[in-house]
Every structure is written in C-alpha cells, then in structure tokens.
C-alpha cells in the first residue's frame, strides 16, 4: 500500500494505491467547528445535495446515472469529532479494468457535480425537492424517542453537560427545522464551501498522476483555510456527587446510560491503555460487565461500554428492567472498583489485545476504513496502524490500573419502561 498526500492549497488530496480491491473509493470531507444552531441545517444540506443537482434534478435521475456508471454508489455521513462537525461524501465505483475506459473519470465528474453544482436558481434551492427533503427530516426528528437506546444516550449526555458539544443531538433539532428556507439553505451551502476545511481521499489500484489531474479539473475550490481550534473537547472534572436522572417511557424495557469522565490521561493512556481497559470492562461478551451483570446475575438484556477519546468520556449502556436499576448500578460500580484494585487476569489482558489486533486487521479489509484511518492520522496526528499494533502490545497491567483510577462516573440516566 502506497500513500501520497498533496497540498493543493484549498484542500489536501490524499492518494492511496492498493490493488486488493476491484473498486475505487473516493471520500470528500468537509470539516468545521461544530455549532449547535447549524446541526439541523447541515444535515438538511447533505440530504439535499444527494437528492438533486444542476443536471440530475431528482433522486430517480441520480439513481439512473449511478446505474449507467456500472452501479456506482454515492452516500454521505455526518459525524462530530470533538469540537468539529465532519461531513463526508463518498463514491464507490468499479475500476475501469472491470467496467470500461473512462468510467472512473465520468463517475468522479458526476460526484463533483453532486457536491459543487447544486440545483439552484435565484439564489435558492429547488422548492419542490426542498419540501420532499424537509418532510423526510421532519419524520426522522419526530421519531427520535422511538429508539430508546439512542434517546437514552442523548438525554444522558444532555444532563451530563448541556453546554458542551458532547450533548449536541447528531440529527439536529425539530425547532430549528422550521426556520430553514430554500434561500437560507443555499446561503449556508455557500458558507460551507467557503469556510470548511476540505480533504479528498482516493483509494484503489490507481495511477497517482491520472487521479490528481482528474481531481484538479473537477474539484475547483480555491479558498485557503486552516483549522483554528483543537479537536479534543476541554477536559472537565467529574461531579463531586453523581447525577441520577430517571424518565418514564411507554416501552417494555428500560434503557440505562452511564456517562463517565476521563480525567488526567496522558496521550499514551488515552490512545492505548484506555482501549485495553475498556475492552476488559465492557467491550464484549468476555468483558467483566457482561459476565457479572448479564451472565452471573441475569440483570441485563445487554450491557457494554465504549470510549470517546475526543470527548474525554466513557459510556456504559444497558437494557434492564426498572426494578433492577439500583442493583445494576451497584454492579457497574463494583466492577469498575475491581479494575482499580487490579482484580483482572493476565488472560483478560491477552484476550483484549487480541480483540484489538483482530479489529485493526479488519481495517485493511475495507477501503472506507483505510481512508478513515489515514484521515485520523492527518487530522489528529495519531499513530499509523503498524505503530498502533506495537504500542498496544506494550500495555501493561500497571498501565491499565492507572487508567482505571482516572475514570469517574458522572451521570446516570434511565429511560424507564412503564410497560414492564
């Protein structure tokens, strides 16, 4: 695998040569400081660009063009990386060797049109398509509470720190949706193109010079930009007394969400020892939480933990019955205390490292994951895959214990199922 990055002034072009796949994948990232009031319109804009453009006016037109390009796939995703909102557009197309000469270039031109040639007249997006996309957004935002797992996590984070980006709802807000008009949406689009940091990644069995020429010709932004704030959220201490919040919901199962603060971690602890700690505590069916809460006490339908390094938090989620709330919380606290005392096996460490190595090996089986890995290296300065493997194997028992003493329960939230 060969990697090359070229700074084209207004954006970076990242080229990855890999002959393992029959497809060429392209990702275009737009990165900007996250603002709560922009989340809804940013989601709306992404959906709008995928629904219509200057040449292909409807979703059907776009779908037919994708079929003409040997069933290429286009899509988008919006994520928050700490202090930043990241909008990613993606294209996956067969290599010309498996389709026809010129197919890749035409697909990239089509992909560029999706992003840079919107369906606009009189400084506003097409009204008819706008209303279709708005209706879809209204349905999605109105049904938020129907997904208890997701809603309980959202509510816990809002209780944990309502002023922090970690509490922002990824899908946006119903009250903001009504304020968006075709004109306002186009104004936001122009602002995004002028403001956001853009990175373009292309991976596959590619010729670097050929791809660079195609990208230069079809992705013509010329505005110079730079990142101005750090990605990682400001570290905050945990509450002196845990916040416990209960809310009733018309469902058969209660959803527990526990938010933990990570305080005082070194970069090595955050990137390596914390990962092993999390896998041992709640990272799978061999974890302490799963074995103790679900298997030994039969008090959870599921339970797991996950870390968010850029937000300096760890999240524990479980599906339980409301009567077991106190007992489950005590068991979670018990297992976290056991970790602090070093009451876990060397075999637990070995298994956790193997789980990590297996997961990181899987990255190389996905073009999308390979791109994301290189993007994180460039954006956050994290280690490359081989370095990660070596450093992870060096994580010791003492490293894990030190990390465990820097994890503090801050907020406990339960969405109570009243039909139980």
N, C-alpha and C positions, 0 to 999 in steps of 0.2 A: 504494500500500500504506500503510495507516494502522495505527499501533501505539499501544496504550494499556496501561499497567500499573496495577493497583490493588492496594494492600496491604490485604488483608482480615484482617490481624492474625496469624492462624495460618498463612497462606500468601499468596503473591502470585498474582494472576490476571493473566495476560498475554493480551491480545486483539489479533489481527492481522486486519485487514479486507483481503481480497484476492479480487477477483471473477474470477480467472484459472482457477479450478478448480470442478468441479461437486460436490466433496465438502467436508465439514467434518472437519478432523483435530484431535483433542484428545490432548495428552500430559500425563501426570501424573508429575512427577519426585519421587523421594524421595532425598535426599542426606544422607549421614552419614560421619563419619570411618571410613576402612577399617580393619578389624581382621581379621587372618589367620584367627582362630578363628571368625569369623562368615561367611566367604565361602560355605562349603558350605550352611549353613542359610539364607542369604539367597537363594541360587539355588533351593533347595528350596521356600522360601516362595513365591517368584514363580511357580514352576510349579504349586504347589498352588492358589494363588488363581485361576489360569487354568483349572484343572481342575474346580473345584466351588465353589459358594457356597450361601448360605441358601436361595435359591429354585430355582436350577438346579443339581441335585445331581451331574450327570455331564458329561463332555466332550460327549457327544451332545446333552444338553439345552441346553448353551451354544451348540453349533453350530446347532441348530434355531432358537434365539432369534435368532442372528445372521442366519439366512436370513429370518426374519419381518421383520427390520429392514432389508429390501432388501439383503441380503448385506453387512452391515457387517463390518468386520474389527477384531479385537482382537489384541493381542500385547504382548510385553514384551521388554526388553533390559536387561542389567546391564553397566555399564562402570565402569572405575576412572579417575577424573580426579585424578591425582597422589595426594594424601592422602585422597581421598574415594571412597566407593563410591556409584555412582549407579544407582538402579533406576528404569526408565521404563516405565510402562504406556501403551499407545496405543490409540486408537479412530479408525477412519476410516469415515464414514457419508455417504451421499448427502444433499445439501441438500434440504430439504423441497420445493423447486420441482421436483425431479426424482424425488421419491418421493411423499410425502403429508404433509399438515399434521400436525404433532405427532411426526413420525418422529424428528427430531433430539432433541427433549426426551426421548422414550422411550429412545432409544439412550444418551443421557447418564445417564439414571437407571439403566439396565442396567449401564453402565460403572462407575458409582459402586458398585452392588451387588457387582460383581466384586471391587472393592478393599476396600470397607468393611463388607460383610456376609458374612463367611466362613461356611462350613459347619462350625459348632462346636456341641458340646453337652458339658456337664460340664467346661468349660474345656479341651477338646481337639478337634483336628481330626478329621473323619470317618476312622475307621480303615481302611475299605475303599479309599477314594480315596488315602489316605496311602500305603498299600502299593503301589499302582499307580505313583504318582509316585516313590516310593523305588526301585522296580525300574527305572524309566527312568533315574534318576540313577546307579544302580549300573552299568548298561550303559555310560552315557556316560563315567563316570570310569574304568571298567575298560579302555576302548578308547583312552585318551589317547595311548598310544605308537604307535598305528596311523597317526596323522597325523604323519609325520616332520617336515614343515615346522613345524608348531605345537610339537611336542615339543622339537625342537632349539632353538627360540627360548626356550621355557620353561626348559630346562636351562641355556642360556647366561645368562639373567637370574638364575637361582639361583646360578650360580657367580660372577656379577658382584657381587652384593651380597645375600646370603641374608637379611639382617636388614631390608632395605628393602622397602616396598610394591611396588617395581618387580618384585620376584621372586615376588610372590604369584600363585598359579595362578587364573586367572579363573573356571574351572569348579568350583574347590574341591578337596577332598581326600577320598580314599576312607576314610581312618581316621576322619575327622570324621563321615562319613555314618552310620556305625553307632551314633553316640551320640545321634542325633536321634529323638525320640519325638513322637507327636501332641500331647502336653502341652507339651513343650519348644518345639515349633514354634509353638504358639499363644502361649506366653509371649514368644517372640521377635517375633511379629507385633504384639502389644500394645506392646512396647518400641519397635518401629519406628514405629508410628503416633504414639506419644507423643514420640519423640526426633527423628526425621528432619526436615530442612528440606524443605518441600513447595512446589513450584511447579506451577501449572496453566496450560497454553498451549492456546488455541483459535484456529485459523486457518481462514478461508474467507470467503464472502460473507455475513457475519454482522451482526446488529444488536447492538451492544455492550450495551445495556441488557437486551435479552432474554436474552443468554447469561449475563450477570452474575447475573440473577435465577435462572436455572436452576442455575448452579453453586452459588450461595449455598444454594439449597434442598436440593441433593443431595450436596454435599461439605462436611460439617458439622464438621470438626475445629476445636477451639477452643483448642489448646495453643500458647502462644507460644514460639518457638525462635529461635536465631541460630547462625550459623557461628562456630566458635571457633578454628580453625587455618587457616593458609594452604593453598591448593590445591596449589601447586607444591612438589615434594619439595625437601628441603635439598640444596644443591649440594655435590658431593664431588669432590675431585681424582682424577685418573686414577692407576692404579698406576704406580710407577716402572719396573716390568718387566711387560710384558703377560702375562696368564694364558692358557695354552693348554691346553684340555681336549679329549680325544678319547674317544668312547664308541661301541662297536660296536652295530650294529642289523641285524636279519635283513631286509635290503631290497636293492634293486638300485641305489639311488642314494644318495650321501652328501649330507647337508644341513649346510651351513656357516652359522653365525650369528656375526656380529661385533658386539660392543657397544662403542660409543664414548661417552665422557663429553664433555659440553658444559660448559666452564669459563669463567666470567667474562663471559658475554654480557650486553650491555645489553638493555633491553626492545625497543628498535628492532631490534637484531640478531636477537634471538630470534623476533620476530614477522614480520620482513621479509627481511633479508639471508640469514638461515639457510634460509629457504624456497627462495630462488633458488639458493643453494649446493647444497642437497640435490637439486633438480631437475637441475642441471648434472651433479652427481656420479653420481647413481644413480636419478633419478626417471622414467626411461622408456627407450624404445628409442633415443633420441638422446643418452643420457647417456654420460659418459666410461667408466663401469664396463661398461656393456652393449657399447659399441663395442670396448673394449680386451679385456675378458676373454672375452666370448662371440664377438664377430664376428672380431676380429683374431687371437685365439689359440685359439678354439674350446675353451675350458676350462670352460665353464659351460652348463648347460641353460637356466638363467635366473639373473639377478642384479639386485638392486635395493637401494635404500636408502630409509629413512623416518625422520623425526624425531619424537620425542615430547617436546614442549616442556615439559610439566608434570613429566616425569621427568628432564629435563636429559640426555637421551641421544639418540644416533642409532644405528639398527640397519641392518646390511647383511646380506642373506640371499642365499644362492646354492645351486643344485643342481649338484653337481660329482661327478667320480669321485675316489675316495680317493687315487689316485696323484698327482693334481694339487693336492693340498692346499697344499703349500709354495709352488708357483708361483702359485696363485690369491691367496694371502695377500700375496705379494710384489707382485703386480699391483695389488691394492687399495691397499697402502701407497704404491706408485708414483703412482697416480692422485690420492691424497689429497695427496701431496707436490707434484704438479704444480699442484694448485689453490692451494697455499700460495705457489707461485712465480708465480702469475698466468698460468699457461700454459693459458688457455682463451680462446676467441674472443668478440669483441663479439656475434657472431651467436648464440653459445651463450646469452649473457645475454638477448638479444632473444627467442629461442625459449622460454627458461624463463619469461620474463614473460608471453608469450602463452599458454603452457600454464596458468599460474596464473590469468590472466584468464578463460580458457575454463572452467576448473574452478569459479571463483567465480560465473560467469554461470549455470552449471548449477544452482547452489543455488536460484535463483529459479524453476526448473522443478519443484521438489519442495516440497510443503508440509512434509514432515518435515524437510528440510534447512533450510528457512527458520526453522522453530521452533528447531532446534538452534543456528542462527546467533544468534538473539536470546537464547537461553539462555546461550550463551557470553559474549555481551556483558554480560548481567546478572551471571553468576557470576564471570567473570574480569576484567571491565572491558576487554575487547578492543574494537578499533575496529569501527564499522559497515562494511557492505560497500563503500559508495562511498569511504569514507576508506581502506579497505584497498587498493582499486584505485589510488588516487592515490599513496599512500605506497610501494606496491610498484614503481610505475614510476620512483620516485626512487632505487631501489637502484643503487649504482654498483659498478664493478669493485673499487675500493678497499674498499668495504663487504664484498664477498664474500671478498676476500683476508684481511681482518681476522678474519672469522668462521672461515675455514678454519684459522687458527692457534689457534683455541680448541676444536678438535675433536680428541680424543685416543683412539686405540684402547686399550681397557682389557682386554677379554676376548674370546678367540677359542674357539669351541666347534664341534666337528664330530661329527655323528652318522654314523659310518662304515657305509656299506653293504657288508656282507660277502659279498653275492652277486655283486658286480661281477666 
